[in-house]
Amino acid sequence: MSAPRVTPWDRHNLQLVANVHPGDWVNPEPASRYDLVVIGAGTAGLVTAAGAAGLGAKVALVERHLMGGDCLNVGCVPSKALLRSARAAADARDASRLGVEVSRDAVRINFGRVMERLRGVRAGISEHDSAGRFKSLGIDVFLGEARFLDPHSAGVGDKTLRFKRAVVATGGRPATPQVEGLAAAGFLTNESVFSLTELPSRLAVIGGGPIGCELAQAFARLGSRVTVLHKHSHLLDREDPDAGEILERQFAREGIEMVFNAQLLRVGRSERGKRLEYRSTAGASEVTVDEVLVAVGRVPNVEGLNLEAAGV
């Protein structure tokens, strides 16, 4: 079984993959019947599997990509590592307000080092979500694609897992807007942004929800010129309006440009970068950037599970 490639392929990501999807992993022979089969080894799946095994259940855990799921690999852990560096940069620039004399011009961001630290933090934590650790808890860990065969069995490769109960914990992935030229121009999501090794000088963030906002502020604090295009009238539109207002005031202080009621029309490439054409209440306009980060919501990972066979 070949291990997924995570870029850049350095010692930190090598350690990560060795823990959460080891290339030499051999799936066990299935038990005659499991009390519980858990499909998906992200946060929900890991907690469910470990909890059930701790209560004495015979458990199988299936993961097709990287154990730890979004939280470890492309969510909570790397984003908070990035935010810590961004906060340090912001604190250094604002230190004189606290009586600490630091020249703003003297604050230099080594983005490559920021991202190397991020990868190191993630790799260090990955042992807790590793295939080896969950095997040590008495759980049969299967790496591969799962599909239901009937209401009480699932297939993983050429193996059949029979069960009393199953949990679908396959999580979600970034939604991709159908915008002319976006795919051809190329874009980032939370699944790829943490693989960057160079800071984009200009960054457009499509979406003003939690993911878009935290990454917009982080990259602005690390030195990118950030423009947020949001289709609603204020940030964090699913939260209390007060929360969005607080964030908007802070973004304005930090020089983040915000465009509300924005409809992205098309994306193209030029010698100057990626050109985004959009319409808002102010009319038609455009912005040229080096990278585009898409954060417009999530869609569930249910394709290929054959849920109908399980009666779902």
Number of C-alpha atoms within 10 A of each C-alpha: 12 9 17 15 11 16 13 15 12 13 12 20 19 17 19 28 23 22 24 29 25 21 14 10 16 11 16 12 11 15 15 9 17 20 17 22 28 24 27 28 31 22 18 18 25 22 12 20 27 18 13 16 19 14 8 11 16 19 27 28 26 24 26 18 17 27 29 28 25 20 14 24 25 19 16 13 20 25 21 15 18 23 20 15 21 22 15 13 20 18 14 18 19 16 15 13 10 8 8 10 12 14 12 14 7 9 12 12 15 11 19 13 13 17 21 19 17 24 25 19 17 22 25 14 15 23 18 16 21 24 27 18 15 20 14 10 13 17 22 22 24 25 27 16 16 23 21 21 18 15 17 18 20 23 17 18 13 5 14 19 22 23 21 12 14 22 15 17 22 23 19 14 15 15 14 16 14 11 12 13 16 22 13 10 17 14 18 16 21 21 13 13 18 20 18 15 15 11 18 19 15 20 23 28 25 25 24 29 20 17 19 26 21 15 23 26 23 23 22 21 24 24 18 19 19 28 22 24 26 26 20 16 14 20 29 23 16 11 11 10 12 11 14 20 14 11 16 19 11 13 19 11 9 14 14 21 15 19 23 19 16 23 19 23 17 15 22 17 17 9 6 9 15 24 23 22 16 19 18 16 11 10 8 13 13 13 15 20 19 18 22 26 21 24 24 20 17 12 11 12 14 14 9 10 19 16 16 11 15 16 10 7
